[in-house]
Structures are given as C-alpha cells and as structure tokens.
Amino acid sequence: MTLIPLTRIEASARKQNAIRNAVRAIENAPRGGRVATLDDTDALTALLADPRISDPIYSLPKPVTRDRISTFICNHLQEQQRGEGVLLIAKDGDEAAANYKDIQFWPEWSACELGGAIRVDLQGGHAGERGATASFEWLFIDIGVDLICETAAVDNIRTAKLLTRIGFQHKGNIDSELPGGGTRPSQYWEMTRADWTAAGQ
C-alpha cells in the first residue's frame, strides 16, 4: 500500500482547523450535490450496483449491497464530524442518484482526494469534466486545501485523459488499499492550488 498524498507539506494549526471546520460545515456542493444521509441508501445502492460504475472504483465496498452502502454512508458522516471526509450525492427528477462524490481530507497536509462517478446514461458531453472542474475549484477556494490528489485504475484511460486536460501532473503508479483488504495498482496525479491558479482555472 502506498500512503497518499505523496507530496506532504505540513499545514499550520490554523490552516488545519480552518479545513476541518469547512468540511464539518458542508451541506451542499457544486452542481446540486448535498451530503448523503441514510435516507439515500437505496438510491446510492442502485447507482453503485451497476458494475460499470462501481468496478473501477477501489474505495467502494465490494460486493455492493444495501447493508454495505448503509455502513459506507455512516462512516462518512462520522468522518465529516472529524473534518476528514464527506460523501455527496445528487439526484435527478425521479429521485434516482445521478452522481456521487467521495472526498477524503488530510487537514494536516492541506490535501484531499476526490472520487466519484456519474450514472452511465448521464455520461458524455463533457458532463464529467464540468463537474470535476467545479468540484476542484470549490475544494481549493471554499474548503481551502492546497493540494488535490487523484487515483484511477491503470486501465482507466478516460479519467487519465480528463485529469491531463485539466492540468493534473501524473506522478506514476501506486498501490491503493482496498476496503476489503489487499491492494490495487492505481495511476496517481496531483495538482496544487498554485498550479490551478497559474493555469487560469
């Protein structure tokens, strides 16, 4: 297992507290997302039961079941209370889950990792890129992190191209820890707030 983020610059106590407080205060996120609660268990389970969504994502419990997703949501609610993580969900007009975002924070490094997925029938037309760009801006500007790191399966060409277009720097491959034990080879990228600003995002 490779611990992330790879780049580690210790944040001041003031910076760490500001990030934790910002994470605790999250209710909504860009493009219609909100904090997932146990009331969203069925909708999130239905979204993640599609292997086209869940199979490439190492951080999800496998196999996807209602009980596992309920625990997944509870764990994130506890993480949010500590200022260390948040699980967001967006629904469409039929109350089906349109997408989800899973964000892990390391306040001590002023860093985070953003994961998630869009329902298959809503993919395309650069929807993923627009959503990701809005989320990255929100994390840098509103939450206040200085580094965002991203991982993806080594054969996930779509995500690799998206992150490269946005301006993330590929740092090589790492071994990501799976929730059920074991590891998975992953591609790894980073972007700093300074790089984001310099790119005119």
Number of C-alpha atoms within 10 A of each C-alpha: 12 13 9 18 21 13 12 13 13 13 17 13 10 8 17 21 15 18 24 23 17 16 25 19 13 16 12 14 17 16 12 12 18 19 20 23 15 14 10 19 20 17 18 25 18 15 23 28 17 13 12 13 16 19 15 15 19 21 15 19 17 17 14 19 15 17 12 16 23 18 14 16 23 16 14 22 21 14 18 24 15 14 24 21 23 27 24 22 22 24 17 10 7 7 10 16 21 22 25 23 22 18 19 21 23 21 24 17 19 25 29 24 21 19 19 19 20 20 16 13 7 11 13 10 8 10 12 18 16 11 14 22 17 15 18 23 17 15 26 21 12 14 19 21 25 21 25 23 23 22 26 23 20 17 12 13 10 9 18 20 12 16 20 12 10 16 17 21 16 17 12 10 16 21 17 22 17 16 12 12 7 10 15 16 18 21 21 24 23 22 20 19 18 11 16 19 11 9 10 6 12
